[in-house]
């Protein structure tokens, strides 16, 4: 077999591999859409897998998820340890749906035990779509590269109009102040973002602040949906949550 024929065989192998990869990606999307289409209103929690139960942020993520879960919000996380475990644990203890979207990487190989709906993904980008697609607000606790990736993905989708606006809440002003200062003092100064883009972010330092901010935003969403799409099942679900919180009669 000459070199040209060998090269052709290798190219065919690559193409066949890509074809099967596309089918695997499609199957993960179908699995996620099918399993998650009924959830909501849901809050997605992001944050480090490396923070332990002794961490202040672990405890506050648990309390935040518990308070939101008691009101009737479903809780969605990446399914791993750390902040994700804390949020799933808070949601499960509150009696709400606690969703974990797991992926196989060295620091998150074992799903945390506090999920009552658990999905597994091989592809980061599919998992990311699912983390963003079905939530009405994002609470972002201190985290590393993965957390920053998810934060800027959400910001980009809203900034470019590819996604409706929703609350993006950074938890822990002490942790996030360096990033905020960089965005204000460098990115906006150089014109790589507009200063008004910073309005897409909110900063909270207590579970109570998060809950209050989420409820205020959900009340506005409820009014909008009642006017624009009154038969949307989310209208009834949001109404029940707001009534439970004392926001509507």
Residue frames relative to the residue before (quaternion, step in Angstrom):
aa qw qx qy qz dx dy dz
X 1.0000 0.0000 0.0000 0.0000 0.00 0.00 0.00
X 0.3335 -0.7656 0.5113 0.2029 3.57 -0.72 1.04
X 0.7231 -0.4646 0.2986 0.4148 3.55 -1.34 0.25
X 0.6251 0.5437 -0.3461 0.4402 3.59 1.03 -0.71
X 0.6686 0.4908 -0.2993 0.4716 3.58 0.96 -0.85
X 0.6358 0.5238 -0.3283 0.4622 3.60 1.00 -0.77
X 0.6476 0.5183 -0.3142 0.4618 3.55 1.00 -0.85
X 0.6366 0.5315 -0.3198 0.4583 3.58 1.03 -0.81
X 0.6398 0.5205 -0.3185 0.4672 3.58 0.99 -0.83
X 0.6603 0.5031 -0.3095 0.4638 3.58 0.93 -0.88
X 0.6429 0.5183 -0.3233 0.4621 3.59 1.00 -0.78
X 0.6446 0.5170 -0.3186 0.4644 3.59 1.02 -0.80
X 0.6236 0.5360 -0.3304 0.4633 3.59 1.06 -0.78
X 0.6565 0.5120 -0.3069 0.4612 3.57 0.94 -0.91
X 0.6693 0.5039 -0.3019 0.4549 3.57 0.91 -0.94
X 0.6450 0.5137 -0.3207 0.4661 3.56 0.98 -0.82
X 0.6379 0.5255 -0.3217 0.4620 3.57 1.01 -0.81
X 0.6546 0.5082 -0.3117 0.4648 3.58 0.97 -0.84
X 0.6268 0.5436 -0.3391 0.4434 3.58 1.03 -0.77
X 0.6830 0.4660 -0.2867 0.4840 3.56 0.90 -0.90
X 0.6088 0.5504 -0.3516 0.4503 3.56 1.10 -0.64
X 0.6281 0.5289 -0.3317 0.4644 3.58 1.01 -0.79
X 0.6580 0.5042 -0.3114 0.4646 3.58 0.96 -0.84
X 0.6343 0.5159 -0.3283 0.4730 3.60 1.05 -0.74
X 0.6350 0.5206 -0.3234 0.4703 3.58 1.00 -0.83
X 0.6470 0.5185 -0.3142 0.4623 3.57 0.95 -0.89
X 0.6609 0.5133 -0.3170 0.4464 3.58 0.93 -0.85
X 0.6365 0.5148 -0.3348 0.4666 3.59 1.07 -0.68
X 0.6288 0.5173 -0.3354 0.4738 3.59 1.02 -0.74
X 0.6625 0.5054 -0.3108 0.4573 3.58 0.88 -0.93
X 0.6340 0.5332 -0.3240 0.4569 3.57 0.96 -0.88
X 0.6936 0.4846 -0.2768 0.4554 3.56 0.87 -0.98
X 0.6683 0.4957 -0.3097 0.4602 3.59 0.85 -0.92
X 0.6652 0.5162 -0.3054 0.4448 3.56 0.93 -0.89
X 0.7209 0.4613 -0.2527 0.4513 3.58 0.90 -0.95
X 0.7854 0.3813 -0.1715 0.4564 3.57 1.00 -0.80
X 0.4728 0.7197 -0.4299 0.2714 3.60 1.19 -0.28
X 0.7022 0.4737 -0.2729 0.4561 3.59 1.14 -0.53
X 0.5862 0.6118 -0.3881 0.3625 3.61 1.16 -0.27
X 0.5474 0.6236 -0.4608 0.3149 3.53 -1.28 0.27
X 0.4806 -0.1643 -0.8606 -0.0373 1.40 -2.27 1.03
X 0.1190 -0.8125 0.5707 0.0109 3.54 -0.91 0.97
X 0.2349 -0.7374 0.6185 0.1361 3.52 -1.25 0.61
X 0.2260 -0.7741 0.5780 0.1252 3.57 -0.82 1.01
X 0.1945 -0.7660 0.6069 0.0845 3.54 -0.98 0.98
X 0.0852 -0.7594 0.6439 0.0379 3.53 -1.03 0.92
X 0.3342 0.7398 -0.5486 0.2002 3.57 -1.20 0.45
X 0.7297 -0.4809 0.2919 0.3887 3.52 -1.33 0.32
X 0.4072 -0.6824 0.5559 0.2441 3.53 -1.16 0.74
X 0.6546 0.5736 -0.2927 0.3960 3.60 1.24 -0.37
X 0.5637 0.5971 -0.3980 0.4089 3.60 1.22 -0.16
X 0.3287 -0.7822 0.5057 0.1560 3.57 -0.78 1.06
X 0.7194 -0.4411 0.3231 0.4284 3.55 -1.34 0.08
X 0.6251 0.5412 -0.3400 0.4479 3.58 1.19 -0.44
X 0.5467 0.6393 -0.3915 0.3730 3.59 1.21 -0.35
X 0.5568 -0.5935 0.4754 0.3343 3.54 -1.10 0.76
X 0.6900 0.4959 -0.2965 0.4359 3.57 0.90 -0.89
X 0.5735 0.5571 -0.3793 0.4657 3.61 1.12 -0.56
X 0.6901 0.4881 -0.2822 0.4537 3.57 0.81 -1.03
X 0.7000 0.4640 -0.2800 0.4651 3.57 0.94 -0.83
X 0.5910 0.5321 -0.3662 0.4833 3.59 1.16 -0.51
X 0.6210 0.5342 -0.3355 0.4653 3.58 1.02 -0.80
X 0.6992 0.4743 -0.2822 0.4544 3.58 0.78 -1.00
X 0.6325 0.5330 -0.3347 0.4514 3.58 0.98 -0.80
X 0.6820 0.4785 -0.2827 0.4753 3.57 0.89 -0.96
X 0.6289 0.5381 -0.3343 0.4508 3.57 1.01 -0.79
X 0.6756 0.4930 -0.2967 0.4610 3.59 0.87 -0.93
X 0.6665 0.4809 -0.3005 0.4840 3.58 0.94 -0.83
X 0.6467 0.5313 -0.3123 0.4494 3.57 1.03 -0.82
X 0.6284 0.5423 -0.3302 0.4494 3.57 1.02 -0.77
X 0.6617 0.5030 -0.2978 0.4696 3.57 1.11 -0.66
X 0.6227 -0.5661 0.3346 0.4240 3.57 1.23 -0.36
X 0.4732 0.6415 -0.4639 0.3864 3.59 1.22 0.13
X 0.3676 -0.6725 0.5878 0.2592 3.56 -1.15 0.63
X 0.3095 -0.7577 0.5548 0.1493 3.56 -1.15 0.69
X 0.0760 -0.7985 0.5972 -0.0021 3.57 -0.84 1.06
X 0.0617 0.7847 -0.6151 0.0454 3.58 -0.98 0.86
X 0.6425 -0.5125 0.4066 0.3991 3.54 -1.36 -0.07
X 0.5505 -0.6988 0.3407 0.3043 3.57 1.31 0.18
X 0.6050 0.5941 -0.3535 0.3951 3.59 1.23 -0.13
X 0.7152 -0.4108 0.3305 0.4587 3.58 -1.26 -0.44
X 0.6774 0.5228 -0.3391 0.3909 3.57 -1.26 -0.34
X 0.8408 -0.0758 0.0910 0.5283 3.55 -0.97 -0.93
X 0.6260 0.5428 -0.3401 0.4448 3.58 1.01 -0.77
X 0.6427 0.5074 -0.3133 0.4809 3.57 0.96 -0.84
X 0.6512 0.5315 -0.3215 0.4361 3.57 0.88 -0.93
X 0.6913 0.4727 -0.2830 0.4674 3.58 0.88 -0.92
X 0.6440 0.5014 -0.3272 0.4762 3.60 0.94 -0.81
X 0.6458 0.5267 -0.3136 0.4550 3.55 0.99 -0.83
X 0.6594 0.5036 -0.3070 0.4661 3.57 0.95 -0.87
X 0.6647 0.5033 -0.3055 0.4600 3.55 0.96 -0.86
X 0.6707 0.4944 -0.3050 0.4611 3.58 0.90 -0.89
X 0.6606 0.5025 -0.3110 0.4630 3.59 0.94 -0.84
X 0.6602 0.4969 -0.3044 0.4738 3.59 1.14 -0.58
X 0.5202 -0.6757 0.3918 0.3455 3.58 1.27 -0.16
X 0.5504 0.5958 -0.4096 0.4175 3.57 1.20 0.33
X 0.6474 -0.4895 0.3902 0.4347 3.58 -1.29 0.05
X 0.1149 -0.7948 0.5958 0.0100 3.55 -0.74 1.14
X 0.0905 -0.8475 0.5226 -0.0189 3.56 -0.22 1.34
X 0.0735 -0.7878 0.6108 0.0306 3.57 -0.96 0.90
X 0.1353 -0.7815 0.6071 0.0480 3.56 -0.78 1.08
X 0.1146 -0.8759 0.4686 0.0004 3.51 0.15 1.37
X 0.0520 -0.7706 0.6340 0.0388 3.54 -1.26 0.53
X 0.4617 -0.6981 0.4830 0.2572 3.55 -1.11 0.71
X 0.2790 0.7003 -0.6200 0.2175 3.55 -0.48 1.28
X 0.7217 -0.4995 0.2431 0.4130 3.62 -1.10 0.54
X 0.7671 0.3652 -0.2240 0.4775 3.64 0.91 -0.75
X 0.7606 0.3247 -0.1972 0.5265 3.63 1.22 0.00
X 0.2311 0.8308 -0.4912 0.1229 3.59 1.08 0.55
X 0.7624 0.3227 -0.1790 0.5316 3.59 1.01 -0.72
X 0.4194 -0.7019 0.5090 0.2690 3.61 -0.69 1.02
X 0.4928 -0.6333 0.4908 0.3394 3.57 -1.04 0.67
X 0.5403 -0.6868 0.3961 0.2818 3.61 -1.09 0.67
X 0.6103 0.5985 -0.3319 0.3990 3.61 1.24 0.12
X 0.4904 0.6402 -0.4336 0.4020 3.56 1.14 0.66
X 0.1373 -0.7747 0.6039 0.1278 3.57 -0.98 0.76
X 0.7088 0.1730 -0.2432 0.6392 3.53 1.36 0.38
X 0.0202 0.8268 -0.5549 0.0900 3.56 -0.47 1.23
X 0.0371 -0.7816 0.6226 -0.0068 3.56 -0.89 1.03
X 0.2388 -0.7709 0.5763 0.1285 3.57 -1.15 0.64
X 0.0915 -0.8032 0.5886 0.0058 3.55 -0.96 0.95
X 0.3356 -0.7180 0.5737 0.2066 3.54 -1.23 0.60
X 0.7512 0.3753 -0.1850 0.5106 3.56 1.15 -0.64
X 0.4848 -0.6925 0.4607 0.2703 3.55 -0.75 1.10
X 0.6998 0.4963 -0.3018 0.4158 3.57 0.80 -0.97
X 0.6117 0.5205 -0.3572 0.4767 3.62 1.11 -0.58
X 0.6473 0.5202 -0.3082 0.4641 3.55 0.93 -0.92
X 0.6493 0.5325 -0.3190 0.4394 3.57 0.97 -0.85
X 0.6150 0.5392 -0.3402 0.4641 3.57 1.03 -0.80
X 0.6869 0.4875 -0.2879 0.4557 3.57 0.90 -0.90
X 0.6260 0.5364 -0.3377 0.4543 3.58 1.06 -0.71
X 0.7372 0.4205 -0.2194 0.4813 3.57 1.06 -0.77
X 0.6390 0.6288 -0.3225 0.3038 3.54 0.95 -0.98
X 0.8284 0.2990 -0.1160 0.4593 3.58 0.78 -0.97
X 0.5882 0.5815 -0.3743 0.4192 3.58 1.20 0.29
X 0.3599 -0.7316 0.5451 0.1952 3.52 -1.23 0.59
X 0.7814 0.0567 -0.0671 0.6178 3.59 1.29 -0.07
X 0.2258 -0.7601 0.5970 0.1215 3.54 -1.22 0.64
X 0.1211 -0.7628 0.6325 0.0580 3.54 -0.95 0.96
X 0.1025 -0.8363 0.5384 -0.0142 3.54 -0.46 1.26
X 0.1712 -0.7912 0.5850 0.0490 3.54 -0.42 1.30
X 0.7133 -0.4292 0.3058 0.4619 3.61 -1.21 0.22
X 0.1654 0.7852 -0.5787 0.1454 3.53 -0.93 0.93
X 0.5819 -0.6129 0.4346 0.3113 3.53 -1.36 0.03
X 0.8456 -0.1493 0.1120 0.5002 3.54 -1.15 -0.69
X 0.6590 0.5217 -0.3161 0.4400 3.58 0.92 -0.89
X 0.6531 0.5096 -0.3065 0.4687 3.56 0.99 -0.85
X 0.6502 0.5036 -0.3124 0.4755 3.58 0.99 -0.83
X 0.6080 0.5513 -0.3447 0.4556 3.57 1.04 -0.75
X 0.6878 0.4748 -0.2766 0.4744 3.57 0.90 -0.93
X 0.6171 0.5434 -0.3395 0.4568 3.58 1.04 -0.74
X 0.7425 0.4168 -0.2460 0.4631 3.59 0.71 -1.03
X 0.5529 0.5697 -0.3979 0.4598 3.59 1.18 -0.40
X 0.6735 0.4901 -0.2936 0.4690 3.57 0.89 -0.95
X 0.6544 0.5135 -0.3127 0.4586 3.59 0.93 -0.88
X 0.6604 0.5156 -0.3103 0.4492 3.58 0.95 -0.88
X 0.6456 0.5311 -0.3254 0.4418 3.59 0.94 -0.84
X 0.6841 0.4562 -0.2904 0.4894 3.59 0.96 -0.81
X 0.6498 0.5418 -0.3212 0.4255 3.59 0.88 -0.97
X 0.7495 0.3946 -0.2063 0.4900 3.58 0.99 -0.85
X 0.5237 -0.6707 0.3970 0.3440 3.59 1.26 0.08
X 0.4630 0.6862 -0.4462 0.3402 3.58 1.21 0.30
X 0.7630 0.2002 -0.1301 0.6007 3.55 1.29 -0.23
X 0.5335 -0.5909 0.4771 0.3723 3.61 -1.09 0.57
X 0.5578 -0.5998 0.4455 0.3613 3.55 -1.16 0.51
X 0.0435 0.7728 -0.6297 0.0664 3.54 -1.06 0.88
X 0.6183 -0.5647 0.3781 0.3947 3.62 -1.14 0.43
X 0.0610 -0.7376 0.6716 0.0336 3.54 -1.01 0.94
X 0.0638 -0.8415 0.5349 -0.0423 3.53 -0.27 1.33
X 0.2039 -0.7524 0.6171 0.1074 3.56 -0.73 1.10
X 0.1929 -0.7964 0.5656 0.0932 3.57 -0.69 1.07
X 0.7883 0.2796 -0.2368 0.4942 3.56 -0.75 1.12
X 0.1939 -0.8324 0.5087 0.1034 3.57 0.22 1.28
X 0.6046 0.5692 -0.3592 0.4259 3.60 1.07 -0.68
X 0.6786 0.4860 -0.2888 0.4689 3.57 0.97 -0.86
X 0.7790 0.4029 -0.1844 0.4436 3.57 0.81 -1.01
X 0.4764 0.7202 -0.4363 0.2530 3.62 1.18 -0.31
X 0.6191 0.5467 -0.3575 0.4359 3.62 1.04 -0.65
X 0.6592 0.4952 -0.3009 0.4792 3.57 0.98 -0.83
X 0.6477 0.5143 -0.3176 0.4638 3.57 0.95 -0.87
X 0.6523 0.5103 -0.3145 0.4639 3.58 0.95 -0.85
X 0.6367 0.5214 -0.3222 0.4679 3.59 1.02 -0.77
X 0.6625 0.5015 -0.3069 0.4641 3.57 0.93 -0.87
X 0.6794 0.4751 -0.2765 0.4860 3.57 0.98 -0.89
X 0.8096 0.3764 -0.1550 0.4230 3.53 0.64 -1.21
X 0.7600 0.3174 -0.1913 0.5339 3.58 1.18 -0.40
X 0.7311 0.4328 -0.2650 0.4559 3.59 0.57 -1.09
X 0.6998 0.4398 -0.2737 0.4919 3.59 0.82 -0.98
X 0.6275 0.5509 -0.3337 0.4376 3.60 1.04 -0.79
X 0.7186 0.4197 -0.2385 0.5006 3.58 1.00 -0.83
X 0.4956 -0.6911 0.4077 0.3325 3.57 1.26 -0.14
X 0.4379 0.6973 -0.4687 0.3200 3.59 1.20 0.32
X 0.7287 0.0981 -0.1511 0.6607 3.55 1.37 -0.14
X 0.4868 -0.6120 0.5182 0.3464 3.56 -1.28 0.26
X 0.5777 -0.5832 0.4291 0.3770 3.58 -1.07 0.59
X 0.6293 0.5434 -0.3383 0.4408 3.60 1.10 -0.61
X 0.5294 0.6252 -0.4170 0.3937 3.61 1.20 -0.32
X 0.5874 0.5871 -0.3679 0.4182 3.56 1.15 -0.52
X 0.5659 0.6051 -0.3805 0.4108 3.58 1.22 -0.39
X 0.5483 0.6161 -0.3956 0.4040 3.58 1.25 -0.22
X 0.7115 0.4324 -0.2366 0.5009 3.58 1.25 -0.41
X 0.0996 -0.7388 0.6605 0.0892 3.53 -1.25 0.63
X 0.2193 -0.7667 0.5903 0.1249 3.57 -1.16 0.60
X 0.0244 -0.7953 0.6052 -0.0225 3.56 -0.89 0.99
X 0.2116 -0.7898 0.5665 0.1028 3.53 -1.21 0.60
X 0.7572 0.2437 -0.2009 0.5718 3.60 1.20 0.30
X 0.6145 -0.5469 0.4109 0.3930 3.59 -1.16 0.50
X 0.6326 0.5492 -0.3378 0.4290 3.58 1.00 -0.78
X 0.6263 0.5305 -0.3299 0.4664 3.58 1.05 -0.76
X 0.6475 0.5215 -0.3197 0.4545 3.57 0.94 -0.89
X 0.6727 0.5018 -0.3023 0.4519 3.57 0.82 -1.00
X 0.6580 0.5136 -0.3106 0.4548 3.58 0.91 -0.90
X 0.6661 0.4987 -0.3038 0.4641 3.58 0.92 -0.90
X 0.6512 0.5128 -0.3163 0.4615 3.59 0.93 -0.90
X 0.6760 0.4969 -0.3058 0.4502 3.60 0.86 -0.90
X 0.6199 0.5339 -0.3445 0.4605 3.60 1.01 -0.75
X 0.6781 0.4834 -0.2855 0.4744 3.57 0.95 -0.92
X 0.6642 0.5062 -0.3080 0.4558 3.58 0.98 -0.79
X 0.5976 0.5469 -0.3597 0.4630 3.57 1.14 -0.58
X 0.6534 0.4939 -0.3105 0.4824 3.59 1.00 -0.80
X 0.6453 0.5122 -0.3185 0.4687 3.58 1.01 -0.81
X 0.6300 0.5482 -0.3285 0.4412 3.58 1.00 -0.83
X 0.6506 0.5041 -0.3076 0.4774 3.57 0.94 -0.89
X 0.6631 0.5153 -0.3026 0.4508 3.58 0.91 -0.92
X 0.6816 0.4883 -0.2930 0.4594 3.57 0.88 -0.94
X 0.6274 0.5428 -0.3423 0.4411 3.59 0.99 -0.76
X 0.6848 0.4726 -0.2762 0.4812 3.57 1.09 -0.73
X 0.7899 0.3695 -0.1662 0.4604 3.58 0.85 -1.01
X 0.8118 0.0625 0.0189 0.5803 3.60 1.04 -0.72
X 0.0502 -0.8785 0.4738 0.0362 3.60 0.70 1.09
X 0.6902 0.4669 -0.2900 0.4707 3.62 1.15 -0.43
X 0.4021 0.6957 -0.4822 0.3490 3.55 1.28 0.15
X 0.4718 -0.6981 0.4504 0.2952 3.65 -0.70 0.99
X 0.5599 0.6094 -0.3904 0.4034 3.59 1.19 -0.42
X 0.5519 0.6095 -0.3997 0.4053 3.60 1.14 -0.51
X 0.6958 0.4640 -0.2739 0.4749 3.57 0.84 -0.98
X 0.6670 0.5129 -0.3094 0.4432 3.58 0.93 -0.86
X 0.6643 0.4811 -0.3031 0.4852 3.57 0.95 -0.86
X 0.6220 0.5544 -0.3389 0.4369 3.57 1.01 -0.78
X 0.6549 0.5114 -0.3117 0.4609 3.58 1.00 -0.83
X 0.6477 0.5117 -0.3162 0.4676 3.58 1.00 -0.82
X 0.6806 0.4897 -0.2922 0.4600 3.57 0.87 -0.94
X 0.6316 0.5183 -0.3355 0.4689 3.58 1.03 -0.72
X 0.6392 0.5242 -0.3197 0.4632 3.57 0.99 -0.84
X 0.7035 0.4458 -0.2546 0.4915 3.59 1.07 -0.72
X 0.5214 -0.6649 0.4005 0.3545 3.58 1.27 -0.05
X 0.4508 0.7050 -0.4415 0.3238 3.59 1.23 0.36
X 0.7868 0.1086 -0.0698 0.6036 3.60 1.14 -0.54
X 0.4987 -0.6499 0.4798 0.3140 3.54 -1.23 0.48
